[in-house]
Amino acid sequence: MRDFAVKRLPREHCFAMHNFGEEPEPLPIPSELNSDYTDEPFANCTRCGESLKDFPGGFQISKAWKKGECVFEYALCDHCRTQLMEEFSQESKKRLAQFQDEHVNLESGLTHCSVCGTAKHAGNEAEFVLTGVCEGDRLLHGLMVCGKCGEGTQKLLSQHTKDTWRRFREDNFPGPPGDEVFDLDPISPIKVLV
């Protein structure tokens, strides 16, 4: 089993996670976490537009796939991610933290579902979400959640939290596609990323 360390960065809510197991330093952000829209690494926060490369506290990338196609992607600087999470209800945060403690394997990486262990390209590969916590050009931690497990975590969310997520989508992604695409996102089920 690997040891993980969470270091508190200068700002109160900034956390970075680094695996001190087998790799001496974090690996580069893999190309599968690049923007499918630009075919380049994410450069700016989806919410505030701030440059991500040198953002203190890092950033989070999330990408959702349906039927083999990336249908939703974003990158949030640590400040915007923290603000969004602070808007979630205490009830949702508590349920999600308990779910993570009981069901999430943080060592599954980007290749297997962190909840059920299914490989990305086996069985339920038609729908999945990849999330990476990054700093500069390095991936500090990554995980995958298959569609079935992602749907299960949505049941843990309060109406207040669902409304907060809906407002985030409306403010940053106007127009189609429908809600079912966006409900796959794992920003909420993973406590270590909040």
Long-range contacts (C-beta under 8 A, 24 or more apart in sequence): 1-107, 2-107, 4-106, 4-141, 6-192, 9-56, 9-57, 10-56, 11-56, 11-57, 11-78, 11-79, 13-57, 13-78, 13-79, 13-82, 14-56, 14-57, 14-58, 14-78, 14-82, 15-57, 15-192, 16-57, 16-58, 16-133, 16-135, 16-140, 17-133, 17-140, 17-141, 17-192, 18-140, 18-141, 19-140, 19-141, 25-138, 26-135, 26-138, 26-139, 26-140, 27-138, 27-139, 28-137, 28-138, 28-139, 29-61, 29-132, 29-134, 29-137, 29-138, 29-139, 30-110, 30-132, 30-139, 30-142, 32-63, 32-110, 32-130, 33-61, 33-63, 33-110, 33-130, 33-132, 33-134, 33-139, 33-142, 35-73, 35-75, 36-63, 36-70, 36-73, 37-73, 41-137, 42-75, 44-75, 45-75, 45-76, 45-77, 45-80, 46-74, 46-75, 46-76, 46-80, 46-172, 47-74, 47-76, 47-77, 47-80, 47-84, 47-168, 47-171, 47-172, 48-77, 48-79, 48-80, 50-77, 50-79, 50-80, 52-77, 52-134, 53-136, 53-137, 54-136, 55-79, 57-135, 58-133, 58-134, 58-135, 58-136, 58-140, 59-133, 59-134, 59-135, 60-131, 60-132, 60-133, 60-134, 60-187, 60-193, 61-130, 61-131, 61-132, 61-134, 62-129, 62-130, 62-131, 62-185, 62-186, 62-187, 63-129, 63-130, 63-131, 64-127, 64-128, 64-129, 64-181, 64-182, 64-184, 64-185, 65-126, 65-127, 65-128, 65-129, 65-130, 66-126, 66-127, 66-147, 66-181, 66-184, 67-126, 67-127, 68-125, 68-126, 71-177, 71-181, 72-173, 72-177, 72-181, 72-182, 72-184, 72-185, 74-172, 74-173, 76-187, 81-187, 81-193, 81-194, 84-164, 84-168, 84-187, 85-187, 85-194, 87-164, 88-160, 88-161, 88-164, 88-188, 88-194, 89-158, 89-160, 89-161, 91-158, 91-160, 91-161, 92-156, 92-157, 92-158, 92-160, 92-161, 92-188, 93-191, 93-194, 95-156, 95-157, 96-153, 96-156, 96-157, 96-188, 96-189, 96-190, 96-191, 96-194, 97-191, 99-153, 99-156, 99-189, 100-189, 100-190, 100-191, 100-192, 101-191, 104-143, 104-189, 104-190, 106-141, 106-143, 106-192, 108-143, 108-144, 109-142, 109-143, 109-144, 110-142, 110-143, 110-144, 111-144, 112-144, 113-144, 113-145, 113-146, 113-149, 114-143, 114-144, 114-145, 114-149, 114-190, 115-145, 115-146, 115-149, 115-152, 115-153, 116-146, 116-148, 116-149, 118-146, 120-144, 120-146, 124-148, 127-184, 128-184, 129-184, 129-185, 129-186, 131-186, 131-187, 131-190, 131-193, 133-192, 133-193, 141-192, 141-193, 143-186, 143-190, 145-184, 145-186, 145-189, 147-184, 150-183, 150-184, 150-185, 150-186, 150-189, 151-183, 151-184, 153-186, 153-188, 153-189, 154-183, 156-188, 156-189, 157-188, 161-188
